[in-house]
Amino acid sequence: MRKFENIQGFTLIELLIAIAILAVLSAIAMVQFTKYRENSYKIVTKTDLKNSLTALVGFYSEFLRYPNDGSCGPGPMSCDLTDGVHTISNGIVVSRGVTIEWSVNSGGKCPDGSDKLIVKGKHQQLADWEASFESCDYKFIGF
């Protein structure tokens, strides 16, 4: 019968330490992955908000009035812009999970007498966050 005197293996302690190190590294990676995914949702929403704002301003420059209050989403989809008389088909395109809402003169007009336009964007994966634009201040909020 042969003896295996020179064979060495891992002890249980060494194996547990290796598993613990892998668990800590994977936990760190998951936290970073979640942050990156959340940031990507925000970037998609902001991009859709800016594109929607461009479409609304384009509608205004062509017809001298904003489209009726409305919303578009959650995507992926496109929405028609209409003021009851003029219509632009597929004027706003939103990405998956994004909702764009716009309102005109909700809360009055701007101090210079122009129409107050408020455009809001949300992502369904981020329940407590939204980005918005108000035309009186020309200010983006949540950016």
C-alpha positions, -999 to 999 in steps of 0.1 A, spaced: 0 0 0 13 35 -9 16 64 15 7 99 3 30 118 26 40 147 3 5 157 -9 -7 190 4 -41 205 1 -61 235 12 -73 237 48 -108 245 56 -98 279 70 -80 288 37 -110 279 17 -133 300 39 -110 330 37 -110 327 -1 -148 325 -2 -151 355 21 -128 376 -1 -149 367 -32 -181 376 -13 -167 411 -3 -155 418 -39 -189 408 -54 -208 429 -29 -187 460 -39 -193 452 -76 -230 449 -71 -232 484 -54 -213 499 -82 -234 482 -109 -266 495 -92 -252 531 -92 -242 528 -129 -276 515 -138 -294 543 -119 -271 569 -136 -280 555 -170 -317 558 -162 -312 594 -153 -292 601 -185 -318 585 -207 -345 606 -190 -325 638 -193 -319 632 -230 -355 625 -237 -365 657 -217 -341 678 -238 -353 663 -270 -390 668 -260 -383 704 -251 -367 709 -285 -399 694 -302 -422 717 -281 -401 748 -289 -401 738 -326 -439 734 -325 -442 769 -309 -418 785 -335 -439 770 -363 -474 776 -351 -469 804 -324 -486 784 -297 -477 754 -276 -494 721 -280 -522 712 -256 -511 699 -222 -502 662 -223 -478 634 -216 -459 609 -236 -448 575 -222 -438 554 -206 -418 545 -237 -407 533 -260 -433 552 -280 -438 584 -299 -465 610 -293 -483 634 -316 -482 671 -307 -514 690 -313 -530 723 -303 -564 713 -316 -557 728 -350 -522 719 -360 -507 684 -355 -472 671 -358 -471 633 -359 -445 615 -338 -433 648 -324 -418 633 -292 -401 600 -289 -394 586 -255 -372 557 -244 -382 526 -225 -395 534 -190 -394 572 -195 -425 594 -192 -425 630 -204 -452 655 -192 -457 690 -203 -480 718 -193 -485 753 -205 -495 782 -182 -501 759 -152 -494 784 -124 -497 815 -145 -476 832 -171 -440 843 -170 -432 878 -156 -425 890 -192 -461 879 -202 -450 849 -223 -465 814 -218 -451 794 -190 -440 760 -202 -431 732 -177 -417 699 -190 -411 670 -166 -393 637 -172 -395 606 -150 -382 571 -153 -403 543 -139 -373 526 -122 -366 558 -102 -397 565 -83 -384 595 -62 -365 614 -89 -376 636 -118 -359 662 -140 -378 692 -152 -375 725 -172 -393 758 -166 -394 783 -194 -396 814 -172 -362 808 -156 -347 788 -184 -336 765 -157 -332 727 -157 -340 710 -123 -326 676 -114 -296 679 -137 
